[in-house]
Amino acid sequence: MEIGSSVVFTIPLLGGIPITETIVVEWIIMAVLILGAAVGTKGWKLVPESAQSAQNVVELMVEGFNKFVEGALGEHWRNYAPYLGTVAAFLTLSNTISIFGLTPPTKDFSTTSALAIMSITTVVIASIRAKGFTGYLKYFFKSPINLFINVLDLFVRPLSLAARLFGNIFAAVIIMELIEKAVPIVVPAVFSLYFDLFDGLLQMLVFVFLTMLYIEEAIE
């Protein structure tokens, strides 16, 4: 098992742009999410005709997630729920896609790093919106020790987010491969429920919760 990702094909531009397996799987996940949103919401009405329609189920899920975010961020939840929801949807598929025989893109440290950088950028923006740009700078440069801690924080938090997600998914993939080689019949399917499904959903929740926690601290 390689930590990186193998090159699937190369785009003949700018001396060759390598497209890895990770990127291909990410494209598949994005296509599924976009098409699912477009097709799934087609024909929706302001008031659903049936109380058990797909629209009601999705609306209940979205409402539940929004209340979860609102509980942490208060009146600011509307600004960040779309981002947190998008990350949750992407990670749900990314972490559990091995069930369908594809390699999870979150097994690649570049993917988890990109997600962590996006999250810490959102945290910085949240802090600036809450304090104002001048207020943010005053807080950042409050004292030499405060400056050191804040600069360190900008590197430690995304590194922690990226490493935690990458380490757990990578370990789960390795364990499943070892189980499939040692006991190729029946047993892998049982362990897959935990390592491919439950653990993947758990890591998604941890990533989203920590991002939300950092945003909450930034807007206080």
ABEGO torsion letter per residue (X at the ends): XBABBBBABBBBBGGEBBBBAAAAAAAAAAAAAAAAAAAAABGBBABBABAABAAAAAAAAAAAAAAAAAAAAEAAAAAAAAAAAAAAAAAAAAAAAAAAGBBBAAABAAAAAAAAAAAAAAAAAAAAAAAEAAAAAAAAAABAAAAAAAAAAAAAAAAAAAAAAAAAAAAAAAAAAAAAAABABGAAAAAAAAAAAAAAAAAAAAAAAAAAAAAAAAAX
